[in-house]
Amino acid sequence: MLPRVILHIAMSLDGRITNFPADLELYYFLAATWNPDAILFGSETVLAAVRDNPALEVPPEHEEMFTPPEGVKDTRPLLVIADSRGRVRCWDAIRRWPYMRDLVAFCSSSTPEEYLSYLEGRKIAAIVAGTDRIDMRKALEMLNELYGVETVRIDSGGTLNSVLLKAGVVDEVSVLIHPFLAGGRAGPTMFDPVKAGFADLQIPLTHTKTEMVGDGLIWARYSVKG
Ligand SMILES: NC(=O)c1ccc[n+]([C@@H]2O[C@H](COP(=O)([O-])OP(=O)(O)OC[C@H]3O[C@@H](n4cnc5c(N)ncnc54)[C@H](OP(=O)(O)O)[C@@H]3O)[C@@H](O)[C@H]2O)c1
């Protein structure tokens, strides 16, 4: 079974998803309303976070950090990173994030063996789906089968968002619009089918709800038609 999939994006009024002071406290507060069992990141999003936040830099690696938490039922979401090319090498730092119960990698048959061994050495489960790139539909179905994940929130830019929309697995698009004109470069955007390799992709949406939240932000929600 496919889990319910929600894209949740913080955006400036002029459509930028970076280069503006996003209200992260509100963003994550609203994100919790779906009570997701898993949060899926694109590899580029993780690498951008590491670039922007030196605290995420790879620390010295210690064996005890690779041991998944044990004991009582842990209701925190899984953190999943799509990374078929084996570019994310800071899993040990990510494991320290307090709001995730465990880590899973989405890979494909083209993922280098060396990277799969690297993950195994750190006790990070890999879901392998797809030949060249990750087959997102299959990977999400496996996430449901193997981990009982019923709701996934996507924390990603326009590339992975487009891949998921193309695969027809997205249920809801949620946009938190900030009263801010960010300017600068147009990219990255919340929807970038050209970068994802589907230049002609267009997605009709149905508006479901709009609320004013926080200090003049607009929280607009849409379901994906069909
Ligand atoms: N404002 C917000 O709410 C928000 C939220 C998240 C991120 N961001 C920003 O968005 C930017 C990153 O966005 P991005 O669009 O560059 O990257 P992205 O969406 O984070 O990452 C690209 C992901 O798409 C996968 N992918 C690409 N083409 C694919 C295909 N054909 N089939 C399957 N998977 C495919 C890649 O997988 P492989 O690794 O396997 O190639 C990778 O995991 C960052 O600057 C970040 O700060 C903003």
The ligand as an ORCA input file, in Angstrom:
! r2SCAN-3c Opt
* xyz 0 1
  N      11.571     26.118      1.487
  C      11.365     24.836      1.677
  O      10.317     24.423      2.195
  C      12.423     23.857      1.262
  C      12.294     22.514      1.647
  C      13.276     21.625      1.244
  C      14.344     22.039      0.466
  N      14.439     23.344      0.113
  C      15.573     23.789     -0.726
  O      15.518     23.114     -1.975
  C      16.832     22.975     -2.511
  C      17.054     21.562     -3.002
  O      16.117     21.266     -3.991
  P      16.502     20.476     -5.326
  O      15.318     20.488     -6.192
  O      17.793     21.015     -5.862
  O      16.875     19.020     -4.804
  P      16.044     17.911     -3.967
  O      14.671     17.909     -4.482
  O      16.272     18.016     -2.532
  O      16.924     16.596     -4.362
  C      16.924     15.983     -5.512
  C      16.412     14.563     -5.230
  O      15.663     14.113     -6.322
  C      16.113     12.823     -6.675
  N      15.934     12.697     -8.116
  C      16.287     13.574     -9.069
  N      15.908     13.145    -10.291
  C      15.311     11.945    -10.083
  C      14.683     10.993    -10.942
  N      14.581     11.189    -12.263
  N      14.142      9.884    -10.390
  C      14.207      9.675     -9.061
  N      14.768     10.552     -8.181
  C      15.319     11.658     -8.700
  C      17.579     12.768     -6.280
  O      17.909     11.457     -6.035
  P      19.426     10.910     -6.126
  O      20.132     11.515     -4.963
  O      19.210      9.474     -5.999
  O      19.977     11.369     -7.412
  C      17.565     13.603     -4.994
  O      17.286     12.808     -3.866
  C      17.786     23.351     -1.392
  O      18.331     24.621     -1.656
  C      16.910     23.395     -0.152
  O      17.362     24.328      0.804
  C      13.504     24.267      0.490
*
